[in-house]
């Protein structure tokens, strides 16, 4: 197993992100928009990271991580450095899908990690004594430094995490008073917000700043995709998947902000991915599903400026500005502190 350490300076992150916006193509074999996930490599038994074509469902092995048995929980993706993180505390497998290098992060009991493109950190949580409450922690994937961020005020969760990097919120499901609720923790201030919900497989859309998820619709007998406005709690029907029966855990979802597609991994005896185009409402079934898929918008020609939705460019520009502001503020604080 190879272990490669890298450092990402603020200027490198900003320039790389800008390159994605203008559609520069990197000289790598895997330079297109892809879904990345994992499964055991046949005949080898190691965890393999695979790429899946989101249009055809064809898969190709990206790298053999060299890791054998692995209790994977969740995954997350760095769209700037093109790194896939497979979370299975006490370790996290980090794979750069362009260079195909593998790094092992030691995170202890911190799990449910989500990547934040603003800070370049991973955010996750674990139980802390003596209160037994779940606390939010940050993990620097470049140095492996772990820091406590906030107390969630709850001791158990009932749903998977999702990160809103724009409003700085780490969100997960809880069961409170017999109701399913979402708990949002501001990773900058520690403030919490909660409300009732009934969607699974939540993903964040940086274009609309809405969340998308899935739930059963009794009137049609099928599962539908809905948008969720976290600030108002309003849900709106978007598309019908046409799926009637599934035993899938609706936490295995990812989102394509460029092509406006919602991907949900389902299980009705064999894993497969349902891709729902939110613009046309067309539904595509992709077989050969991987576990814990993550979408990479990629430095592909499809990201050329003329082809991009103006709202998407606006969202990317806003995120760039936010990254620059945050890093400038932090730098100024450090200068003041040490001057």
PyMOL commands that set and color helices and strands:
alter all, ss='L'
color gray80, all
select helices_A, chain A and resi 10-22+301-303+305-307+310-338
alter helices_A, ss='H'
color red, helices_A
select strands_A, chain A and resi 34-40+47-52+59-64+74-78+83-88+91-96+102-106+111-116+121-128+133-140+146-151+162-164+169-176+179-186+192-196+200-205+210-217+222-228+235-240+253-256+261-267+271-277+283-286+291-296
alter strands_A, ss='S'
color yellow, strands_A
deselect
rebuild
show_as cartoon
